[in-house]
Amino acid sequence: MIEMIAALQPLLVGAVLIWSARVKLVSRHAAAAAHRSALVRLVGQRRALPAYRLLGGVELTLGGLLLLPPVLRLEAVAATVLAAGFLAYLGYARRAAPTSSCGCLSARPTPVSGRSLARAGLLVAAGGLAVLAATGWPDALGGRPVAGGAVLIAELAAVVALSPELDRAWLLPLRRVRARLTHPLRGGSGVPLLATVQQLQLSDAYRRVAALLRSDVREHWDVGEWRFVAHAARYQGRPVTAVFAVPLADPEPEAVRVALVDDATGHTLLSLAGTAPPTSGRLAVVPV
């Protein structure tokens, strides 16, 4: 298995190098990306763009050689050295020019992050494996196409996941889909949590315990016609949970009530009632 994985690494490294070269050689934003990078600090403002283009040419040449069989051991060594150079450059950029942009796989302004460094480290490891390969990638992929394809897809997915500059292409759409499906600002009743918080903050119960609160909303849940909203708090020197009961159908702040529940024992230490008591909940809210 390891022999097959090693033989497939030139495909991974070559594809990443060609993609990176595309940004440096073809993108109309290449000049701006070069001048936002740490190359300005490293070689100067005037030499930043030529150095950026030169690096793109090296990436394109080496990436093409890695993709075209046969893959020579010298090419794999050169790819490993180049990836190690990337890793060193990103480390320098993060330390010496923390506001600079990576300019690696996209012209979009993206500061160097731990993910960028991890991606470079992954390419170094992939290049090192390619040096050890005993066969070419066509033989490895032809012999075990399903396993080989799965390895390549997993590695490419790792490269994408470790590339902050590509987040707009997959991570942001994924977050939008999750938000549409989960409705993070809504409870099970469909009433927005923000409306509930505004109602309880206008209540007399909230004003009477506001000085005790130590957090924003930590948890909320719906039971019947009531929404319970929990905050961390301190009461008489001990950690407690302030549980507000807010009626879902009654928008009046006077209907809100609160209980302070001891975190250690679960006992209700204080209860301030509104106009009507809730029927049930995950934490007891009863008069003392």
N, C-alpha and C positions, 0 to 999 in steps of 0.2 A: 504493500500500500504506500509506504513512504517513498519507494522508487517512482511510483506513478505521480504522486504529489510533487516530488522534486522536478520531474520531467515537465509538468504543466506550468511551473512558475514563470518561464519565459513569456508565456501567453499573458499572464496577469501583469507582469512588470511592463512588458511591451505595450499593452493596451493603455495602462496608466500613463506611461511616458508620452505616447502619441496624443492622448487627451490633453495632457499638460502642455505639450508643444503647440497644440491647436490654439490654446488661449494666448500664448506668447507670440505666435506668428500670424494668426489669421484674425483674431478678435480686433474690432475697431477700437476697443477700450484698452488695448495693450499698453499704450503710452501712459495712460492714467494709472493703470495697475502697476507699472514699473515705478512710477514716481511716488506711489503710496507705499511701496515695499521698503524693506530694510536695505536694498541695494543702494539707495540714495546715501545712506550713512556709510555703507561699506565701500563704494567706489566713486561716490560723488553724483551730484545732480545730472551733469552732462553725460556721464557714462552709464547711468542707470538703464536707459532704454536700450542702447547697444548691447549691454551685458545681458539684459532680459531676452533680447532677440537671439543672441548667441546661445544662451542656455536652451532656448526653444529649438534651435537647430540641432544641438547635441542630442536633446531628448528625441526629436523626430528621427534622426539617423539611427540612434541606438535602439529605439523602439521598433523601427522597421526591421533592423537586423534580428532582433529577438523574435519577431513574428514570422520571419521567413526562414524555413528550415534549409539546411541544418543549423542548429544553434551551437556555436562554438563555445568552448569553455571560457575563452578570452572575452567573449561578449557578455557572458554571465558575470564574470569578474568585474568588467567595466560597469555593468548595471548595479552591482553591489556597491562599488566605490561611489558611483553617482548618488545612490540612495543614501549612503552614509554622509555624503556631502550635503544632501538636502537636510538630513537630521541635524547636522552641525550648524547649518545656516539658520534653521528654524529656532534652534536653541539660542543662537546669537541674537536673532531678531527679537525673541521674546524677552531676553534680558536687556539688550542695548537699546531697542526701539519698540517698546511694548505697544505703542499706538500704531505701528506700521501694519500694513496688510500683508497677508500671506502671498497672494498672487499666484497660487499653485494650480488649482484645477478650475478656477473661475476668475474673471476680472472683477467680480463683485467685491467691494471692500469687506474683508474678513480678517480680524486680528488673529495672530498666531495663538493657538490654544493647546491644551493638553491633547485634544483629539488630533490636531495637526501633527504633533510630535509622535503620537501613537501610530498614525498612518505611515509616517516616514519610517518608523521602526518596523512596521509590518513589511514595507518594501525592502528594507535591509535584510530581514529574515527570508523573504521570498527570493531575493537575489542570491543569498547564501545557499539556499536549497538548490537553486538552479545550477550553481557551480558543481554541486555533488551529483547532478543528474547523469545517469549512465546511458540513457536513451533520449531520443528527441520527442517533442510533444506530439507529433503526428502518430507515432507508434503507441504512445501511452494512451492517447485519446481514442485511437482506433481499437485498441485492445479492450478497453473498459469504458465505452462511451457514456454510459449512465452514471457510473461513479465519478468519472472524470468531469462530466458536465456539472454534477452536483458540487464537486470541490471548487470549480471555477466560479459558479454562481455564488456559493457561500463566501468566497474570498472577495469577489467584486462587491457583494453586499456589505462586507466588512469595510472595504475601502470607502464606499459611499457613506456608510454610517459614521466613519471617522473623518468626514470632510464637511466642516461647518459651512463652507461656501456652497454646498449643494443642498442645504436644508430647505431652501425655497422650492426645490423640485419635488421633495417627497415628505419631509417632516412637517412643514406647515400645512400642506393639504391633509395629511393624516390627522393633525390636531384639529383642523376644521371639521373633518368628518366625525371625529370623536365627540367634539362639542355639540354637533347637531344631533348625534345619537343619544348622548347622556344628559344634555341640558343641565350643565353644572350649576346654573343659578336657579334651578327650579327643584322643588321637592316633588314627592309623589302626587301631590294634589294639583300640580300645575301652577300654584301660586309662587311667584318669584321669591327667592330667599331675601333679596334686597328689600322687597316690600315688607316682609316680616321683620327684618332688622330695623327698618325705619319705624315701624309701628311700636316695637318694644322700646326703642330708644326715646320715644316720646312719652312713654308711660311713667307713672309715678313709681312703679316698682323698680324700673331701671335706674331712675335718678337716686333712689334710696340706697342702692347697692353699687352704683357706678364706681365709687372710690375703692371698692374692694376688688374690682376686676383686674386681671393680670394678662388677658389675652383677647384677641378677636374671637370670632365664632370658631370653635374647635369641632363641633359636631352638631348636626341637626337631623331630626326625624319626625315623621308624621304618624299620629295615632288617632284614628277617627277624625274628628273635627278640630283637632289641635295639632299645632306644630311645636315641638320642644327644641330649644336652642341652648347649647351648652357653652359656657365660657370658663376658663380657669380663673380662680380667685383665691384670696386669702382672707380668713375670718378668724379672729381671736388667735392669730399667730400660727394657724394650721392651714395646709393646702386644702381647698374645697373646690367643688364644681358648682357654679351658679347655673341653674337650670330654669330657663324662662319658658313659660307656657303661653303660647299666643294662639288665640282662636283664628281659624282659617276663614270663617264666614263673617266674623265681626271685626271691622277695621278700627274700632275705637281703642285707643291706647289704654283706657281705664280697665279694659277686660284682661290685660296682661297680668300675670302673676309670676313670682319667682320663688325658688327654694334654693338654699345653700346646703349642699350635700357633702359630708365629710368624705374625702378621698380614701382615708384609711379604713373607716368602718362602714361607710354607706349610709350612715344615719343622717337624717335631715336636721340641721342645726337651727335653721331659721326659715320661716315661710311667710311670704307677704302675699295676701290674696287680692285678686281683682274682683270684678263684679260677679263672676261665675267660675266655679272650680272645674278643672279638666277631669275627665273620667278615668284616664289611665295613661301610662307612659313607661318608658324603660327604666327611669329612675323615679323613686317615690317623690311625690310633691304633695305633702300633706301638712296640715297645721300642726304646730308643736304645742 
